[in-house]
Amino acid sequence: MFKRGVALFCSVVLAVGLLAGCGQSGRSEGDGEGLSGTVKIDGSSTVFPISQAVAEEFMAENPKVQVTVSESGTGGGFQKWVAGETDINDASRPIKDEEKKKAAENGIEPIEIPVAYDGITVVVNKDNDFVEELTVDELKKIWEPDSKVKRWSDVRPEWPKEPIKLYGPGTASGTFGYFTEAIVGEEGKSRTDYTASEDDNVLVQGVSGDKYALGYFGYAYYAENKDRLKAVKIDGGDGPVEPTEQTINDGTYSPLSRPVFIYVSSKAMERPEVKEFVKFYIEVAKDLAKEVGYIPLPDADYEESMKRLEGK
């Protein structure tokens, strides 16, 4: 589904070097046959492609470590993570205060690590020949609770009098939370008469199979399916902007650009296989983010994450 395998560049060497003063050499424990155990990851379907790519690279170098990556949405993943059922949670939004509280009750301190930028991408069917752009107000009109929009002509009178078939993330998704806050104005507020799934591939399949469909999900899933989908330019008040690596990175794709994260359990970090995996994740995130269609953070951010990891 997504391309795997990538060379490690000089940024990796720099990131590893940051650990030298702490008695670690980045990969030393993870090389060869010395490291074993399991690492359990769950959470955001948006972050899933990056974590899955990292897991495959890590297991290739550490064959005795089993890394499992599941996707139950950011919120669903946090439910398992705060209970200590998983080691790492993929998250397309920051951890909430109530999630921090539940984690603390179980003796878990969250370690937040931003891994890439994402731009929530609004898409229509490839054969849609009338939608090129939407304003934030029009998106709100479509997605707000008790929306009266049933047909495309309800958005703009000149558009076809054809029903809109809507696709989007489920309520446990961080993408759902971010989108509703940015577009509707309040997190979690949305019409409910749409096809929801925590699996973005299901949403891709739905929109690509219906000429009059509209949906939204992470940029990587659009980038991987450009031959089947068309991205809609979003006008946040300064004119319509297409989601691209540049516009997401520089913030002009507004208001739907955002960072994505992994959250590591402080308890889990006491296990060598988890600690080495997370260090490896930071080292390769820049390059693997590109491989699976996301936008890397600046080098300094990855270096800062490595420092924070050592100091918790």
C-alpha positions in Angstrom: 0.0 0.0 0.0 2.7 2.5 1.0 6.3 2.4 -0.1 8.7 1.0 2.4 12.4 1.3 2.9 14.4 4.5 2.9 18.0 5.5 3.3 19.1 7.1 6.5 20.7 10.5 5.9 23.0 12.8 7.8 20.1 13.9 10.0 20.0 10.4 11.5 23.7 10.6 12.4 23.1 14.0 14.0 20.1 12.7 16.0 22.1 9.6 17.2 24.9 11.9 18.2 22.7 13.6 20.7 22.6 10.4 22.7 26.3 10.0 23.1 26.6 12.0 26.3 23.9 9.8 27.8 25.9 6.6 27.4 23.8 5.5 24.4 24.8 5.2 20.8 21.3 5.3 19.2 21.3 1.9 17.5 23.8 0.0 19.7 21.2 -2.0 21.7 19.0 -2.5 18.7 21.7 -3.9 16.3 21.9 -7.6 15.6 20.5 -10.2 17.9 20.7 -8.4 21.2 17.3 -6.8 21.5 14.0 -8.8 22.0 10.5 -8.2 23.2 7.3 -6.6 21.9 6.1 -3.0 21.2 2.4 -2.4 21.0 1.1 0.6 19.1 -2.5 1.7 18.4 -4.4 4.9 17.7 -4.8 7.2 14.7 -5.3 5.9 11.3 -3.7 9.1 10.0 -0.4 8.3 11.8 -0.7 4.6 11.1 1.3 4.7 7.7 4.3 6.3 9.4 4.3 4.0 12.4 3.8 1.0 10.2 6.8 2.0 8.0 9.0 2.6 11.0 7.9 -0.7 12.5 8.9 -2.6 9.4 12.3 -0.9 9.2 13.0 -1.5 12.9 12.0 -5.2 12.8 14.3 -5.7 9.8 17.2 -4.6 12.0 15.9 -6.2 15.2 14.3 -9.5 14.2 13.6 -10.6 17.7 11.4 -7.6 18.5 7.8 -7.8 17.4 6.2 -4.5 16.8 2.4 -4.5 16.2 0.6 -1.4 14.8 -3.2 -1.2 15.0 -5.6 1.6 14.2 -8.7 2.3 16.4 -8.7 6.1 16.1 -6.8 8.6 18.3 -9.5 8.6 21.0 -9.9 4.8 21.0 -6.2 4.4 21.1 -5.8 6.7 24.0 -8.4 4.6 25.9 -6.1 1.6 25.6 -2.9 3.6 26.2 -4.0 5.2 29.4 -4.9 1.8 30.8 -1.5 0.5 30.0 -2.7 -1.9 27.3 -0.3 -0.3 24.7 3.1 1.2 24.7 2.6 4.0 22.1 -0.4 5.8 20.9 -0.5 7.4 17.4 -2.4 10.7 17.7 -3.6 13.2 15.2 -4.3 15.7 18.0 -2.7 16.6 21.3 -3.7 14.5 24.4 -6.7 15.9 26.3 -6.6 16.8 30.0 -9.0 14.0 30.9 -6.7 11.5 29.1 -3.7 12.9 31.0 -5.6 12.5 34.3 -6.5 8.8 33.6 -2.9 8.1 32.6 -1.7 9.7 35.8 -4.1 7.5 37.8 -2.3 4.5 36.3 1.2 5.9 36.9 1.7 6.8 33.3 3.5 10.0 32.3 2.9 10.9 28.6 5.9 11.7 26.5 4.7 13.7 23.5 6.7 13.4 20.2 5.6 15.3 17.1 6.5 13.3 14.0 5.2 15.1 10.9 2.9 17.7 9.5 -0.4 16.7 8.0 -3.1 18.6 6.1 -6.6 17.3 6.4 -7.6 17.0 2.7 -11.2 17.5 1.5 -11.7 15.3 -1.6 -14.3 14.6 -4.3 -14.5 12.0 -6.9 -12.1 12.2 -9.8 -15.0 12.6 -12.3 -16.4 15.5 -10.4 -16.1 18.4 -12.9 -17.8 21.2 -10.9 -16.1 21.4 -7.5 -12.7 23.0 -7.6 -12.8 24.9 -4.3 -14.9 25.4 -1.2 -14.9 28.1 1.4 -14.7 27.4 5.1 -18.2 28.7 5.4 -19.4 26.3 2.7 -17.8 23.4 4.5 -19.4 24.4 7.7 -22.8 24.6 6.0 -22.3 21.1 4.7 -21.0 19.5 7.9 -22.6 21.4 10.8 -25.2 19.6 13.0 -28.7 19.8 11.5 -27.3 20.8 8.2 -29.9 21.5 5.5 -27.5 20.6 2.7 -28.8 17.5 0.9 -27.8 18.2 -2.7 -24.9 20.0 -4.3 -27.2 22.7 -5.4 -27.8 23.5 -1.7 -24.2 24.6 -1.5 -24.1 26.6 -4.7 -27.3 27.0 -6.9 -25.3 26.5 -10.1 -24.1 23.1 -9.0 -26.1 19.9 -9.9 -29.2 18.9 -8.1 -27.6 15.7 -7.1 -27.4 14.2 -3.6 -24.1 14.7 -1.7 -22.8 11.4 -0.3 -20.6 12.2 2.6 -17.7 10.3 4.0 -15.6 11.1 7.1 -13.8 9.7 10.2 -15.6 8.4 13.2 -16.0 10.3 16.4 -13.0 8.6 18.0 -10.7 10.0 15.3 -8.4 12.9 16.0 -9.0 14.0 12.5 -12.7 14.3 13.2 -12.0 16.4 16.3 -9.6 18.7 14.5 -11.8 19.1 11.5 -15.0 19.9 13.5 -13.2 22.4 15.6 -11.5 24.1 12.7 -14.6 24.1 10.3 -17.7 23.9 12.4 -16.3 25.9 15.3 -16.7 23.3 18.1 -14.9 20.0 18.5 -17.1 17.0 18.0 -20.0 18.9 16.5 -21.0 17.4 13.2 -24.0 16.1 11.2 -24.3 12.4 11.8 -25.9 11.3 8.5 -22.6 10.4 6.8 -20.6 7.2 6.2 -18.0 7.1 9.1 -15.0 4.9 9.4 -11.8 4.8 11.5 -10.1 3.2 8.4 -9.2 5.9 5.9 -9.0 3.4 3.1 -12.7 2.8 3.5 -13.3 6.5 3.0 -11.0 6.5 -0.1 -13.0 3.6 -1.5 -16.3 5.3 -0.8 -15.5 8.7 -2.4 -13.7 7.1 -5.4 -16.8 5.0 -6.1 -19.4 7.8 -6.2 -19.3 10.7 -8.6 -21.2 13.0 -6.2 -19.3 12.0 -3.0 -17.3 14.3 -0.7 -15.0 13.3 2.2 -12.1 14.3 4.3 -9.0 12.5 5.8 -5.2 12.8 6.1 -3.1 14.0 3.2 -1.2 10.8 2.8 -4.3 8.9 1.8 -5.0 11.5 -0.9 -1.4 11.5 -2.1 -1.5 7.7 -2.4 -4.8 7.8 -4.4 -4.4 10.9 -6.6 -5.5 8.8 -9.6 -8.8 8.1 -8.0 -9.6 11.4 -6.1 -9.5 15.1 -6.6 -8.4 17.4 -3.8 -10.6 20.5 -3.2 -8.9 23.8 -2.7 -9.9 25.4 0.6 -10.5 29.2 1.0 -9.9 30.1 4.6 -10.3 33.8 3.9 -7.2 34.6 1.8 -8.2 32.8 -1.4 -8.4 29.1 -2.3 -5.3 27.0 -1.5 -4.6 23.5 -2.6 -3.1 21.1 -0.1 0.5 20.4 -1.1 3.7 19.7 0.8 4.7 23.3 0.6 1.3 24.8 1.6 0.9 22.4 4.5 4.5 23.0 5.7 4.3 26.8 5.5 0.8 27.0 7.0 -0.9 28.7 4.0 -3.2 25.6 3.7 -5.4 27.0 6.5 -7.1 26.1 8.8 -6.5 22.4 8.1 -2.8 22.0 8.6 -1.6 20.4 11.8 1.1 18.3 13.4 0.7 14.6 14.2 2.2 12.8 17.2 3.2 9.7 18.9 2.7 9.5 22.7 5.0 7.1 24.6 4.2 5.7 28.0 6.9 6.5 30.5 6.3 3.0 32.0 6.9 1.4 28.7 10.1 3.4 28.2 11.7 1.4 31.0 11.8 -1.5 28.6 14.9 -1.5 26.3 13.0 -2.6 23.2 10.5 0.3 23.5 13.1 2.9 24.2 15.2 1.8 21.2 12.2 1.7 19.0 11.2 5.3 19.9 14.8 6.5 19.4 14.8 4.8 16.0 11.4 6.4 15.2 12.8 9.9 15.8 15.8 9.1 13.7 14.0 7.9 10.6 10.7 9.9 10.9 11.9 12.7 8.6 12.6 10.3 5.7 9.7 7.8 6.3 7.2 10.7 6.6 8.2 11.7 3.0 7.9 8.1 1.9 4.3 7.7 3.0 3.1 11.2 1.9 3.5 13.4 5.0 5.5 16.5 5.5 8.6 16.2 7.7 9.2 18.6 10.6 12.3 20.8 10.6 15.5 19.0 11.7 15.7 21.0 14.9 12.3 19.6 16.0 13.5 16.0 15.7 16.7 16.9 17.6 14.6 18.5 20.3 12.4 15.4 20.6 15.5 13.2 21.0 16.7 15.5 23.8 13.3 15.4 25.4 13.1 11.7 25.2 16.3 11.3 27.2 15.2 13.8 29.8 11.5 12.7 29.6 
